[in-house]
Amino acid sequence: MTMLRFGKYSVSFDKEDKVFYPAHDGDDAVTKGDVIRYYKDIAEAMLPHVRGRPLTLRRFPDGIESQGFYMQEAQDYFPEWVERVSATRSDGSTIRHAVARRAADLAYLASLGTLEIHTWLSGEDDLRKPDWLVFDLDPPGHDADAFDVVRHGALDVRDLLDELGLAAFVKLTGSKGLHVVAPIAPGEDFDDVRAFARDAARLLASRKPDDYTTEQRKDKRKGRLYLDMMRNAYGQHAVAPYSLRPLPGAPVAAPLDWDEVEDSALTPRAVTIRTVFRRLGQKDDPWKTMARRRRSLKKARRRLEAKL
């Protein structure tokens, strides 16, 4: 049994050498102990973006070559010091999500075999009023140029948000695509925020109808990039900044600077458990100023309506 201490908190776990990510592309395997220590060490960069948000966990107790599962509710066996926030389901029942406030929380969740951490787009102060607006951009195909389409789409979404007076931040999802996130003042409910995102997507699609679409049905997209804004809903979640992904090589959902998105050499799994700390040692977290750049949607909505 191994124990990590965090002041008055401690996290105990066994099977430290259990392989969670098999060796890949010349790199050694990543073990359970490696994953737990990753979340302990990444906490300084990660916690500002997840603190106080309901978490959904994706657990792989036997590693990525096994069947994983999602866990929304914080179980009774969680330590008391892992705090919970209660959310109301559509049927009126209540679910208690874990929230993370400290490195010990992240390390404990990792000790359960959690590889992937997702957060809501709203915080515990008012779960029905988001402070993030998200566009989820995945490649429309599987050819070598598919990610270039995503990169250019993210840059166009950024430019549109800038036109509307909103700041735009971007992250690799660590899987196939990019998330473009606008921090917003939490004054409007999810329905209003989603309506704004839908209208913004429609405007961009109308400007470049050969490149972008808002069609949810794949058979109607005709190779165009889908401007997916459906995550902007109560109870929906997105992969957290600096979360691992359960894919070969242990890629990371990494915040980026926009000049990195402009670089055609960028790949969707460019940042991994082995490179992220070197990266943070060379540059600040690109999302460091996000909370200070929240904007109200009221002015942005007026600008959008005028353009529509």
N, C-alpha and C positions, 0 to 999 in steps of 0.2 A: 504494500500500500504506500502510495506517495502522497505527501501533503504539501500544499502551497499555502503560505500565510499572507494575509493582507490586513495587517493591524489586528483588530479584534475578530476578523473573519478568517476562516480557513476553508480550503477546498481539498477534499481527499478523493483519490481515485486509484483504481487498480489497472492492471493490464496496460501499463504505460507504453510498452513496445508493440502493442497491437497495430497492425498496418491499416491505416484508413485510406491512404492514397498509395497505390503500388508505384514502384519505380517507373519513371516516364522520361523518355527523350534524353537519357543520359543522367538524369537526376535521381538521387536516392529516394526510397519510399518515405512517405510522411506518416508518422505514427500518431496514435492518440495523444501521447505526451506532447508531441510537436504542436498539435492543434490546440491543446489547452494552453500551452505557453504562448502560442501565437495570439490568442484572444487576450491573454494577460498583457502582452507587450503592446498590442495594437490599441489598447483601451484609451490611451491618451488622445489619439487621433479620432477614434471611433465614437467615444461616448458623447461628445458635443452634438452629434447628429442623431443619436438614438435615445438619449436620456429623456425619460418621461413619456416615451411613446409605447403604446401596446406592441408587444412582440409576438410574432408567429415564428416558431422554430421548425427547421427541417432537420430531422435527426437520422443519422446513419450509424447506429451502434456497432455495426460490423463492417464499416467502411463503404466506399463508394461502389464496390462491386456487389453489394447486397441491395435489397429493396429498402429504401428509406421511407420515411413517413413524416407528415406534418403534425405538429402539436400546437394548438392554440391556447389551451387552458393550462395555467400553472397548477400543477398537481399538489395534493396535500403533502407529499413527501418532499417538496421543495423546502429548503431552509426558510425559517420565518424572516430572515434578513433579506431575502429576495422579495422585493415589494411587488404588489399586484395592483392593477387598475381594473375596475369592473366596467364592462361594456354591455349594452342591451342588444340582444339579438332581434331579428325581425319578428320572431314569434313572441317577443316580450320577456323571454328568459334572460338570465344574466350569465356572462362568461367572464372569468378572471384571467386576464393576461399578465404575464410577467412583464416587468419593466426593468431596465438596467440603469443603475446609477453609478456603479463603481466597477473597477477591474475584477473584483471578486465575483460579481454577478456574471460577467461574461465568461470567466473561467469556470464557474459552476455549470453554466449552460453547456459549455464545451465538454465538460466531464460526462455529460449525459449522451455524448455522441452527436451533439449539435454541430453541424458543419455550416449550415446556412441560416442566417438571421434576417428576418423581414420585419419592417416597421410599418405602422400606419402612417398616413399622411397628416395626421393630427396628433395633438398631444393631450395629456391627461387633464389639462385645465378645461378643455371643452372638446370632447371627442368628435362632436358633430361639426366643428368649424376647422377646416384644414389650414395649415400654414405652409404646405407645399402643394404646388400644382405640377403635375408630371405628364410628360409625353414619353411614351415607350416606343422606341424605334427598333424594329427587328428587320433583318434583310428580307427582301421580297423573293429571293432565290438562293441557290447554293453555289453559284459559280464564283470564280475568284474575285470578281469585281463587286460582289454583293455588298461587302462591308463599305466600299467606297460610296455606294448609294446611301447607306446609313450615315456616314460621315457628312456628306453634303446635305442630307436632310436635317441633321442636327444643327448645322450652321445656318440653314434657312430658318429653322424654328427659332434659333437664337436671335437672328436679325429681326424677325417678326416681333418677338417679345420685346426687343429693344425699341422698336417702333411704337409699341404700346406702353412704354414706360416701365417695363418690368425687367429685373435682372435675371439672367439665365446662367445656370450652372449645369455641368455635364459630368456623367460618370460612365465608365465602362460597366456593363452589367456583369462582366466576367464570363458571360456565356456567348451570345451571338451579337448583341446590339449595344445601344446606348440609351440612357435616360437623360432627358433634358428637364431640369427642375427649376421652377421659378418660386422663390420664397415670397409668400404673401402674408399680409396682416390677417390674423385669424378672426375676421369679422363676418364672414359669409358662410352659409352652410354648403354641404357637398353638392347639392343639386345646382346651386347657383354657380359654383366653381366649375363643375363639369359642363354646364351650359356655356360658360365663357370659353373653356378649352375647346369644346366642340365647334363653336363659332370661329375661333381662331384657326383651328385646323381646316375648316371649310374655306376660310379666306385664303390660306396658303395653297390649298388644293385648287382653288379657282384661278390663282395666279399662275400655277404651273401644273395644269391638268394632265400633262404627259408624264409627270414625275411622281405626283402624290395623289392619294385618294383617302377618303374617309369611309369607304365601303368596308363593313365588317365581314362580309362574305368573301372568302378567298377567290371564288370563281368570278367575282366581279372586279377584282383588282387589276387584272391584266398586266402583271409584272410591275405595277407601280408600288411605291413605298406607302404602307399604311400608317397614317398618323394616328396612332392609338392613344386616346385620352381616357380610356375606360377605367383606369385605375383611380380616377378622381371620384371615388364613391365611398360612402360610409362602410367601414369594415374591410375595405380593400387594403392591400399592402404592397410594398415594393422591397426588393432586396436592399439591405442596409449598406451604406457606404462602409467599405473595408470588410464586409462579410466575405468569407470563403464561398466558393461554389463547388458542388460535388461532381467535379469533372477532372479528367486526367491532368496532372500537373499542378493541381490546387490553385486555380486562378482566383483572383480577388476582384470584387466589385469596387473599382478604384475611381475616385474623383480625379478629373483631369483639368488641366488648363486648356483654354480654347485653342491656343497655338498647337497643342498636341493633336487636336481633332483636325486641324488644317493640314497635318502631315500625312501624306499618302502611305507612309510606312506603318502607321498605326494598325494594330491587329486587335481583334475583340478580346483576346486573352493575353494581352501584353504584360499585365502585372500579375505576379503570382506570390505565393507565400515566401518564396525565396528572394524576390526582388523588391517587395514593397517597402521594407525597412531601409534599404539602401536608397530607394527613391525618396522617402520622407527625410532621410538624412541630407539629401541634396537640395530639397525644396520644401517650402511650407505646404501644408494641406491646402489644395486648391479651393476647398469649401470653407476655409477658416473664417471668411467674412460673411458667410451666407446669412446668419441670423440678423446681422446689422443692415442687410439690404432688402428686408421685407418691404413690400409696397402694397398699398390698398388697390383692390380691383376696381374701385369706383371710377377713377380717372382712366384706367386702362379700358374699362368697358365703354366709356364714352368715345374714346379714340377708336376702339374696334367697331362700334356701331357706325361711326362716321365713315370708316373705310368700307364697311359692308354695303 
